[in-house]
C-alpha cells in the first residue's frame, strides 16, 4: 500500500505488506499486525516516521509567533490536533470474532464504499470464520516459534 502513500504513510494508516513487524519476536507480517492491533497514529517529521503522540509542535498565535506560558516557555500541542484520534488507529479486525469486525466487513459489503465488491461472499465468509476462531496466525500451534 506504500504506492498510494503521502510522505511514506498510507493514507488510511494501514500498511498491508509482507514486511516483518519490527519488535515482533514472532516475526509476523506487518499486515497481520496492522489489521488486528490498535497502534499509534503516525506522521513523517524530519524525514522520519514517528508516532504522532510523541511529536509536539508549538502553539502559534494569529501572527505565527509561538504562544508562551507563564514561565516564558513555548506552549506545545500534539502534532496532529486535526486527526480524528491522534493517539490511536483502531484495529480493523477483532480476534473476538467477525461480529466485532463489522467495520472491516462493511467496506466490502456496502455499495458506495471504496472496497465494495472486492471480496466474494465466500471470501468474506472465510475471513469471518477465521476471525471467529481467534484470527490465529498459525494453523498448527506447534508451528509457532517459541518465545
C-alpha positions as a printed NumPy array, in Angstrom:
array([[  0.   ,   0.   ,   0.   ],
       [  3.014,   2.28 ,   0.093],
       [  2.495,   3.3  ,  -3.549],
       [ -0.621,   5.299,  -2.591],
       [  1.071,   6.824,   0.428],
       [  1.68 ,  10.501,   1.008],
       [  5.125,  11.14 ,   2.513],
       [  5.581,   7.399,   3.105],
       [  2.421,   6.92 ,   5.172],
       [ -0.543,   5.019,   3.775],
       [ -3.49 ,   7.449,   3.63 ],
       [ -5.585,   5.265,   5.961],
       [ -2.702,   4.472,   8.329],
       [ -2.973,   0.836,   7.203],
       [  0.115,  -0.803,   5.71 ],
       [ -0.672,  -4.208,   4.254],
       [  2.782,  -5.518,   3.389],
       [  4.645,  -8.774,   3.892],
       [  7.395,  -6.944,   5.799],
       [  8.044,  -8.323,   9.264],
       [  6.669,  -6.089,  12.023],
       [  9.612,  -4.513,  13.919],
       [  9.877,  -5.649,  17.505],
       [  7.618,  -8.669,  16.998],
       [  9.588, -11.633,  18.31 ],
       [  7.303, -13.999,  16.41 ],
       [  8.176, -12.471,  13.012],
       [  4.58 , -11.853,  11.98 ],
       [  3.807,  -9.972,   8.796],
       [  3.08 ,  -6.282,   9.243],
       [ -0.302,  -6.722,   7.525],
       [ -1.427,  -9.156,  10.271],
       [ -0.301,  -6.735,  12.973],
       [ -1.906,  -3.718,  11.266],
       [ -5.294,  -5.39 ,  10.787],
       [ -5.586,  -6.85 ,  14.293],
       [ -3.831,  -4.351,  16.567],
       [ -4.588,  -0.789,  17.668],
       [ -1.494,   1.331,  17.148],
       [ -0.368,   4.944,  17.288],
       [ -1.316,   7.364,  14.515],
       [  1.876,   8.21 ,  12.574],
       [  3.331,  11.187,  10.726],
       [  6.587,  11.901,   8.902],
       [  8.652,  14.526,  10.718],
       [ 12.149,  15.491,   9.562],
       [ 12.156,  12.522,   7.183],
       [ 11.433,  10.012,   9.949],
       [  8.19 ,   8.109,  10.529],
       [  7.143,   8.881,  14.119],
       [  4.199,   8.193,  16.384],
       [  2.033,  11.299,  16.338],
       [  1.544,  11.387,  20.11 ],
       [  5.331,  11.566,  20.536],
       [  5.668,  14.72 ,  18.406],
       [  4.897,  18.137,  19.899],
       [  4.623,  21.401,  17.99 ],
       [  4.493,  24.936,  19.395],
       [  1.093,  26.622,  19.547],
       [  1.158,  29.722,  17.32 ],
       [ -0.8  ,  32.948,  17.691],
       [ -2.557,  34.787,  14.846],
       [  0.725,  36.291,  13.636],
       [  2.556,  32.949,  13.585],
       [  4.523,  33.586,  16.782],
       [  4.855,  30.9  ,  19.467],
       [  2.478,  31.275,  22.423],
       [  4.4  ,  31.354,  25.709],
       [  3.293,  30.12 ,  29.131],
       [  3.779,  31.957,  32.445],
       [  7.438,  30.817,  32.519],
       [  8.116,  32.167,  29.004],
       [  8.301,  28.627,  27.642],
       [  6.546,  27.748,  24.357],
       [  3.16 ,  26.082,  24.782],
       [  3.26 ,  22.743,  22.984],
       [  0.478,  20.697,  21.416],
       [  0.204,  17.292,  19.828],
       [  1.494,  17.485,  16.244],
       [ -1.752,  16.015,  14.914],
       [ -4.516,  18.074,  16.533],
       [ -6.766,  17.699,  13.479],
       [ -6.613,  13.894,  13.264],
       [ -9.723,  12.01 ,  14.394],
       [ -7.787,  10.322,  17.214],
       [ -4.146,  11.41 ,  17.268],
       [ -3.152,   8.727,  19.727],
       [ -4.531,   5.552,  18.185],
       [ -5.64 ,   3.961,  14.971],
       [ -8.165,   1.309,  15.942],
       [ -7.758,  -2.252,  14.714],
       [ -9.731,  -3.034,  11.549],
       [-10.488,  -6.575,  12.704],
       [-11.021,  -8.244,  16.059],
       [ -9.735, -11.604,  17.262],
       [-13.006, -11.71 ,  19.219],
       [-14.806, -12.639,  16.013],
       [-16.498, -11.381,  12.885],
       [-19.313,  -9.77 ,  14.878],
       [-16.76 ,  -7.362,  16.396],
       [-15.189,  -6.687,  12.975],
       [-18.236,  -5.165,  11.295],
       [-16.291,  -2.04 ,  10.262],
       [-13.963,  -4.215,   8.201],
       [-16.732,  -6.177,   6.526],
       [-18.896,  -3.128,   5.799],
       [-16.192,  -1.776,   3.469],
       [-16.712,  -4.784,   1.195],
       [-20.483,  -5.208,   1.571],
       [-21.896,  -1.666,   1.418],
       [-22.414,  -0.097,  -2.034],
       [-20.53 ,   3.177,  -2.335],
       [-17.647,   2.138,  -0.062],
       [-14.206,   2.148,  -1.646],
       [-13.784,  -1.642,  -1.467],
       [-17.341,  -2.71 ,  -2.354],
       [-17.242,  -5.915,  -4.392],
       [-13.523,  -6.601,  -3.845],
       [-14.282,  -9.832,  -1.936],
       [-16.753, -12.52 ,  -2.911],
       [-19.294, -13.729,  -0.338],
       [-17.208, -16.909,   0.029],
       [-14.036, -14.915,   0.741],
       [-15.841, -12.782,   3.326],
       [-17.231, -15.938,   4.953],
       [-13.73 , -17.476,   5.098],
       [-12.332, -14.349,   6.799],
       [-15.294, -14.293,   9.2  ],
       [-14.71 , -17.923,  10.155],
       [-11.006, -17.229,  10.671],
       [-11.848, -14.328,  12.987],
       [-14.427, -16.455,  14.816],
       [-11.69 , -18.951,  15.736],
       [ -9.485, -16.15 ,  17.061],
       [ -7.618, -14.906,  13.99 ],
       [ -4.791, -17.32 ,  14.665],
       [ -1.522, -16.757,  12.851],
       [ -0.578, -20.436,  12.624],
       [ -2.938, -23.292,  11.701],
       [ -0.96 , -25.613,  13.933],
       [  0.162, -24.088,  17.232],
       [  3.198, -26.429,  17.179],
       [  4.456, -24.439,  14.165],
       [  4.572, -21.237,  16.217],
       [  8.061, -20.173,  17.322],
       [  8.963, -20.481,  20.993],
       [  9.149, -17.155,  22.854]])
